[in-house]
Amino acid sequence: MIPYLCPELPEKQKDALSYLVKAPLVYTHVLLSNWTSFANLGIHHVVAPGAYHTYAALDFPVSLGSVPIPQ
């Protein structure tokens, strides 16, 4: 798209832009009923390069009030 929007780009740069690699960006949210195993290990986030989920982190605690959590 960029070469069409910026026709003044040098040909070498236009060619380089045609080789862009596209990868999906996936966000997954999971509700944990018991997160204390993470706390016991002192872990807030996990980085796993090459895995399907490359970064996993605990968010700030959220109060759901009296909403029942399915077991």
Secondary structure, 3 states (H helix, E strand, C coil): CHHHHCCCCCHHHHHHHCCCCCCCCCCCCCCCCCCHHHHHHCCCEEECCCCCCCEEECCCCCCCCCCCCCC
